Structure formats: C-alpha cells, structure tokens
Amino acid sequence: MNTDLILNILQMVLAVVLVAAIMLQARGTGLGAAFGGGGNVYRTKRGAEKKLFQLTIIFSILFFGIALANVLI
C-alpha cells in the first residue's frame, strides 16, 4: 500500500478516537462548571477517569506525530 494512504487512514482513525475520548471526558462536567459555578474547585482524577485522561494525552501525541509525518512525507 501507499505510505500516504496509510498515514491518511491512520490520521482519520486517530481523529475519531481522540474526539470520542474528549467527548467522554466532557460528559462529566455540568453547565454550572462551564460558567464558573460548581462547588468542586479541585478534584483528583481516579480510576477510569484517570486512564481516559492519560489515553487522551497519548492519542493527541500520536495524532500530532502522524499529522507531522503526513506533511513531511
């Protein structure tokens, strides 16, 4: 297969996975927190929420790397 095609497909898959991971994180916040309200000023992430946060960081780094490779190749 062509390298450009593989990079494009991989970038699209990572984009969908990254959007899904971000949307799953945003589900936990309410409208009150978006406008400055909410009682939780600082809260630590635990369990699945922490793993999802770490996976989001990994997916974003991979997406950036694939996008950079797609431009340079």
N, CA, C and O atoms as CSV, one atom per row, in Angstrom:
chain,resi,resn,atom,element,x,y,z
A,1,MET,N,N,0.834,-1.195,0.000
A,1,MET,CA,C,0.000,0.000,0.000
A,1,MET,C,C,0.871,1.249,0.000
A,1,MET,O,O,2.041,1.220,0.381
A,2,ASN,N,N,0.286,2.301,-0.422
A,2,ASN,CA,C,0.971,3.572,-0.476
A,2,ASN,C,C,1.106,4.162,0.934
A,2,ASN,O,O,0.171,4.090,1.732
A,3,THR,N,N,2.257,4.737,1.232
A,3,THR,CA,C,2.515,5.301,2.559
A,3,THR,C,C,1.566,6.458,2.871
A,3,THR,O,O,1.104,6.596,4.003
A,4,ASP,N,N,1.278,7.282,1.873
A,4,ASP,CA,C,0.365,8.411,2.098
A,4,ASP,C,C,-1.029,7.935,2.476
A,4,ASP,O,O,-1.677,8.515,3.347
A,5,LEU,N,N,-1.485,6.880,1.819
A,5,LEU,CA,C,-2.816,6.348,2.110
A,5,LEU,C,C,-2.881,5.786,3.525
A,5,LEU,O,O,-3.862,6.003,4.235
A,6,ILE,N,N,-1.851,5.073,3.934
A,6,ILE,CA,C,-1.810,4.503,5.287
A,6,ILE,C,C,-1.812,5.613,6.333
A,6,ILE,O,O,-2.533,5.528,7.326
A,7,LEU,N,N,-1.006,6.655,6.114
A,7,LEU,CA,C,-0.951,7.774,7.061
A,7,LEU,C,C,-2.283,8.508,7.128
A,7,LEU,O,O,-2.716,8.907,8.208
A,8,ASN,N,N,-2.944,8.691,5.972
A,8,ASN,CA,C,-4.244,9.370,5.965
A,8,ASN,C,C,-5.293,8.568,6.714
A,8,ASN,O,O,-6.059,9.128,7.498
A,9,ILE,N,N,-5.337,7.264,6.483
A,9,ILE,CA,C,-6.305,6.419,7.177
A,9,ILE,C,C,-6.030,6.407,8.673
A,9,ILE,O,O,-6.956,6.511,9.477
A,10,LEU,N,N,-4.763,6.282,9.051
A,10,LEU,CA,C,-4.387,6.280,10.467
A,10,LEU,C,C,-4.735,7.608,11.139
A,10,LEU,O,O,-5.166,7.628,12.292
A,11,GLN,N,N,-4.550,8.703,10.429
A,11,GLN,CA,C,-4.870,10.014,10.982
A,11,GLN,C,C,-6.380,10.171,11.171
A,11,GLN,O,O,-6.819,10.743,12.169
A,12,MET,N,N,-7.168,9.675,10.236
A,12,MET,CA,C,-8.622,9.754,10.383
A,12,MET,C,C,-9.116,8.902,11.548
A,12,MET,O,O,-9.995,9.324,12.299
A,13,VAL,N,N,-8.558,7.713,11.698
A,13,VAL,CA,C,-8.956,6.841,12.808
A,13,VAL,C,C,-8.580,7.485,14.133
A,13,VAL,O,O,-9.379,7.480,15.070
A,14,LEU,N,N,-7.377,8.038,14.225
A,14,LEU,CA,C,-6.952,8.702,15.462
A,14,LEU,C,C,-7.809,9.926,15.762
A,14,LEU,O,O,-8.082,10.220,16.926
A,15,ALA,N,N,-8.237,10.641,14.722
A,15,ALA,CA,C,-9.093,11.806,14.937
A,15,ALA,C,C,-10.424,11.400,15.544
A,15,ALA,O,O,-10.910,12.055,16.465
A,16,VAL,N,N,-11.017,10.328,15.039
A,16,VAL,CA,C,-12.300,9.862,15.571
A,16,VAL,C,C,-12.135,9.382,17.014
A,16,VAL,O,O,-12.966,9.686,17.871
A,17,VAL,N,N,-11.063,8.633,17.281
A,17,VAL,CA,C,-10.822,8.126,18.639
A,17,VAL,C,C,-10.552,9.284,19.602
A,17,VAL,O,O,-11.024,9.267,20.738
A,18,LEU,N,N,-9.807,10.273,19.158
A,18,LEU,CA,C,-9.499,11.426,20.004
A,18,LEU,C,C,-10.749,12.230,20.323
A,18,LEU,O,O,-10.932,12.655,21.464
A,19,VAL,N,N,-11.608,12.447,19.339
A,19,VAL,CA,C,-12.865,13.167,19.575
A,19,VAL,C,C,-13.739,12.391,20.557
A,19,VAL,O,O,-14.343,12.983,21.451
A,20,ALA,N,N,-13.807,11.086,20.397
A,20,ALA,CA,C,-14.611,10.268,21.307
A,20,ALA,C,C,-14.067,10.334,22.732
A,20,ALA,O,O,-14.839,10.427,23.686
A,21,ALA,N,N,-12.748,10.288,22.881
A,21,ALA,CA,C,-12.147,10.353,24.219
A,21,ALA,C,C,-12.407,11.709,24.874
A,21,ALA,O,O,-12.662,11.780,26.076
A,22,ILE,N,N,-12.344,12.767,24.096
A,22,ILE,CA,C,-12.601,14.105,24.640
A,22,ILE,C,C,-14.074,14.251,25.017
A,22,ILE,O,O,-14.398,14.834,26.052
A,23,MET,N,N,-14.960,13.724,24.181
A,23,MET,CA,C,-16.387,13.823,24.487
A,23,MET,C,C,-16.753,13.015,25.738
A,23,MET,O,O,-17.622,13.427,26.506
A,24,LEU,N,N,-16.105,11.884,25.942
A,24,LEU,CA,C,-16.365,11.099,27.148
A,24,LEU,C,C,-15.895,11.837,28.392
A,24,LEU,O,O,-16.507,11.700,29.451
A,25,GLN,N,N,-14.839,12.607,28.292
A,25,GLN,CA,C,-14.376,13.397,29.432
A,25,GLN,C,C,-15.307,14.556,29.705
A,25,GLN,O,O,-15.566,14.877,30.865
A,26,ALA,N,N,-15.818,15.194,28.661
A,26,ALA,CA,C,-16.672,16.363,28.834
A,26,ALA,C,C,-18.028,15.993,29.407
A,26,ALA,O,O,-18.731,16.860,29.926
A,27,ARG,N,N,-18.414,14.725,29.327
A,27,ARG,CA,C,-19.710,14.294,29.835
A,27,ARG,C,C,-19.811,14.470,31.346
A,27,ARG,O,O,-20.910,14.661,31.866
A,28,GLY,N,N,-18.706,14.412,32.050
A,28,GLY,CA,C,-18.727,14.518,33.499
A,28,GLY,C,C,-18.907,15.931,34.022
A,28,GLY,O,O,-19.226,16.104,35.199
A,29,THR,N,N,-18.718,16.930,33.205
A,29,THR,CA,C,-18.853,18.307,33.664
A,29,THR,C,C,-20.254,18.811,33.384
A,29,THR,O,O,-20.870,18.452,32.380
A,30,GLY,N,N,-20.743,19.634,34.266
A,30,GLY,CA,C,-22.074,20.193,34.092
A,30,GLY,C,C,-22.011,21.596,33.524
A,30,GLY,O,O,-20.927,22.149,33.341
A,31,LEU,N,N,-23.165,22.173,33.246
A,31,LEU,CA,C,-23.206,23.531,32.716
A,31,LEU,C,C,-22.755,24.545,33.756
A,31,LEU,O,O,-22.223,25.600,33.409
A,32,GLY,N,N,-22.963,24.233,35.016
A,32,GLY,CA,C,-22.529,25.150,36.070
A,32,GLY,C,C,-21.026,25.343,36.076
A,32,GLY,O,O,-20.538,26.450,36.306
A,33,ALA,N,N,-20.290,24.269,35.825
A,33,ALA,CA,C,-18.834,24.368,35.790
A,33,ALA,C,C,-18.368,25.153,34.569
A,33,ALA,O,O,-17.324,25.804,34.612
A,34,ALA,N,N,-19.127,25.098,33.491
A,34,ALA,CA,C,-18.736,25.822,32.279
A,34,ALA,C,C,-18.833,27.333,32.463
A,34,ALA,O,O,-18.097,28.085,31.824
A,35,PHE,N,N,-19.738,27.780,33.333
A,35,PHE,CA,C,-19.930,29.215,33.534
A,35,PHE,C,C,-19.338,29.706,34.845
A,35,PHE,O,O,-19.714,30.769,35.340
A,36,GLY,N,N,-18.425,28.945,35.404
A,36,GLY,CA,C,-17.731,29.397,36.602
A,36,GLY,C,C,-18.362,28.940,37.895
A,36,GLY,O,O,-17.813,29.206,38.964
A,37,GLY,N,N,-19.486,28.267,37.842
A,37,GLY,CA,C,-20.132,27.788,39.060
A,37,GLY,C,C,-19.600,26.420,39.449
A,37,GLY,O,O,-18.561,25.985,38.952
A,38,GLY,N,N,-20.281,25.776,40.297
A,38,GLY,CA,C,-19.869,24.425,40.713
A,38,GLY,C,C,-19.064,24.485,41.984
A,38,GLY,O,O,-18.255,25.395,42.169
A,39,GLY,N,N,-19.276,23.522,42.870
A,39,GLY,CA,C,-18.608,23.533,44.150
A,39,GLY,C,C,-17.223,22.917,44.132
A,39,GLY,O,O,-16.429,23.175,45.037
A,40,ASN,N,N,-16.907,22.112,43.130
A,40,ASN,CA,C,-15.607,21.436,43.099
A,40,ASN,C,C,-14.559,22.338,42.454
A,40,ASN,O,O,-14.519,22.493,41.233
A,41,VAL,N,N,-13.721,22.923,43.286
A,41,VAL,CA,C,-12.660,23.760,42.764
A,41,VAL,C,C,-11.508,22.884,42.280
A,41,VAL,O,O,-10.962,23.115,41.201
A,42,TYR,N,N,-11.141,21.889,43.067
A,42,TYR,CA,C,-10.061,20.984,42.686
A,42,TYR,C,C,-10.485,19.565,43.019
A,42,TYR,O,O,-10.918,19.272,44.134
A,43,ARG,N,N,-10.353,18.694,42.036
A,43,ARG,CA,C,-10.742,17.308,42.249
A,43,ARG,C,C,-9.735,16.428,41.519
A,43,ARG,O,O,-9.403,16.691,40.363
A,44,THR,N,N,-9.254,15.397,42.181
A,44,THR,CA,C,-8.292,14.500,41.546
A,44,THR,C,C,-9.021,13.462,40.716
A,44,THR,O,O,-10.132,13.048,41.046
A,45,LYS,N,N,-8.382,13.050,39.639
A,45,LYS,CA,C,-8.939,12.019,38.786
A,45,LYS,C,C,-8.565,10.652,39.354
A,45,LYS,O,O,-7.437,10.446,39.803
A,46,ARG,N,N,-9.509,9.732,39.331
A,46,ARG,CA,C,-9.260,8.396,39.861
A,46,ARG,C,C,-9.860,7.356,38.942
A,46,ARG,O,O,-10.854,7.607,38.261
A,47,GLY,N,N,-9.251,6.194,38.929
A,47,GLY,CA,C,-9.802,5.047,38.231
A,47,GLY,C,C,-9.880,5.224,36.726
A,47,GLY,O,O,-8.903,5.584,36.069
A,48,ALA,N,N,-11.074,4.962,36.194
A,48,ALA,CA,C,-11.287,5.003,34.748
A,48,ALA,C,C,-11.124,6.415,34.198
A,48,ALA,O,O,-10.663,6.595,33.071
A,49,GLU,N,N,-11.499,7.414,34.990
A,49,GLU,CA,C,-11.367,8.795,34.545
A,49,GLU,C,C,-9.898,9.158,34.336
A,49,GLU,O,O,-9.565,9.864,33.384
A,50,LYS,N,N,-9.026,8.686,35.210
A,50,LYS,CA,C,-7.602,8.955,35.076
A,50,LYS,C,C,-7.027,8.238,33.854
A,50,LYS,O,O,-6.231,8.820,33.117
A,51,LYS,N,N,-7.425,6.973,33.631
A,51,LYS,CA,C,-6.951,6.227,32.461
A,51,LYS,C,C,-7.413,6.885,31.168
A,51,LYS,O,O,-6.652,6.966,30.204
A,52,LEU,N,N,-8.669,7.360,31.142
A,52,LEU,CA,C,-9.180,8.036,29.951
A,52,LEU,C,C,-8.413,9.326,29.691
A,52,LEU,O,O,-8.132,9.658,28.540
A,53,PHE,N,N,-8.079,10.044,30.734
A,53,PHE,CA,C,-7.289,11.271,30.604
A,53,PHE,C,C,-5.901,10.967,30.043
A,53,PHE,O,O,-5.417,11.674,29.159
A,54,GLN,N,N,-5.267,9.920,30.554
A,54,GLN,CA,C,-3.944,9.540,30.058
A,54,GLN,C,C,-4.003,9.052,28.617
A,54,GLN,O,O,-3.120,9.369,27.820
A,55,LEU,N,N,-5.041,8.280,28.273
A,55,LEU,CA,C,-5.196,7.826,26.888
A,55,LEU,C,C,-5.438,8.996,25.938
A,55,LEU,O,O,-4.978,8.974,24.796
A,56,THR,N,N,-6.157,10.012,26.402
A,56,THR,CA,C,-6.390,11.192,25.576
A,56,THR,C,C,-5.074,11.898,25.265
A,56,THR,O,O,-4.865,12.355,24.142
A,57,ILE,N,N,-4.200,11.988,26.240
A,57,ILE,CA,C,-2.885,12.598,26.019
A,57,ILE,C,C,-2.082,11.772,25.021
A,57,ILE,O,O,-1.445,12.332,24.129
A,58,ILE,N,N,-2.103,10.456,25.160
A,58,ILE,CA,C,-1.363,9.581,24.247
A,58,ILE,C,C,-1.922,9.693,22.835
A,58,ILE,O,O,-1.164,9.789,21.869
A,59,PHE,N,N,-3.263,9.680,22.712
A,59,PHE,CA,C,-3.878,9.798,21.386
A,59,PHE,C,C,-3.560,11.136,20.733
A,59,PHE,O,O,-3.358,11.200,19.520
A,60,SER,N,N,-3.513,12.205,21.525
A,60,SER,CA,C,-3.211,13.518,20.948
A,60,SER,C,C,-1.757,13.598,20.488
A,60,SER,O,O,-1.470,14.212,19.461
A,61,ILE,N,N,-0.847,12.994,21.225
A,61,ILE,CA,C,0.559,12.967,20.808
A,61,ILE,C,C,0.716,12.144,19.536
A,61,ILE,O,O,1.432,12.544,18.618
A,62,LEU,N,N,0.046,10.989,19.481
A,62,LEU,CA,C,0.086,10.165,18.272
A,62,LEU,C,C,-0.516,10.899,17.076
A,62,LEU,O,O,0.026,10.838,15.972
A,63,PHE,N,N,-1.635,11.591,17.291
A,63,PHE,CA,C,-2.270,12.341,16.210
A,63,PHE,C,C,-1.344,13.426,15.678
A,63,PHE,O,O,-1.222,13.605,14.466
A,64,PHE,N,N,-0.697,14.143,16.578
A,64,PHE,CA,C,0.233,15.194,16.164
A,64,PHE,C,C,1.411,14.604,15.399
A,64,PHE,O,O,1.840,15.164,14.389
A,65,GLY,N,N,1.934,13.482,15.872
A,65,GLY,CA,C,3.057,12.834,15.193
A,65,GLY,C,C,2.678,12.348,13.809
A,65,GLY,O,O,3.444,12.517,12.860
A,66,ILE,N,N,1.499,11.741,13.683
A,66,ILE,CA,C,1.042,11.258,12.374
A,66,ILE,C,C,0.793,12.429,11.432
A,66,ILE,O,O,1.128,12.354,10.250
A,67,ALA,N,N,0.211,13.508,11.943
A,67,ALA,CA,C,-0.030,14.682,11.117
A,67,ALA,C,C,1.277,15.291,10.635
A,67,ALA,O,O,1.385,15.713,9.484
A,68,LEU,N,N,2.261,15.336,11.508
A,68,LEU,CA,C,3.570,15.861,11.130
A,68,LEU,C,C,4.235,14.968,10.098
A,68,LEU,O,O,4.814,15.461,9.130
A,69,ALA,N,N,4.158,13.668,10.294
A,69,ALA,CA,C,4.730,12.724,9.337
A,69,ALA,C,C,4.007,12.801,8.002
A,69,ALA,O,O,4.628,12.650,6.950
A,70,ASN,N,N,2.712,13.032,8.035
A,70,ASN,CA,C,1.926,13.140,6.808
A,70,ASN,C,C,2.332,14.369,5.992
A,70,ASN,O,O,2.306,14.341,4.761
A,71,VAL,N,N,2.700,15.429,6.676
A,71,VAL,CA,C,3.122,16.647,5.983
A,71,VAL,C,C,4.539,16.481,5.420
A,71,VAL,O,O,4.822,16.915,4.303
A,72,LEU,N,N,5.413,15.860,6.187
A,72,LEU,CA,C,6.817,15.759,5.794
A,72,LEU,C,C,7.080,14.692,4.738
A,72,LEU,O,O,8.054,14.782,3.991
A,73,ILE,N,N,6.219,13.686,4.673
A,73,ILE,CA,C,6.445,12.610,3.700
A,73,ILE,C,C,5.651,12.843,2.442
A,73,ILE,O,O,5.717,12.039,1.512
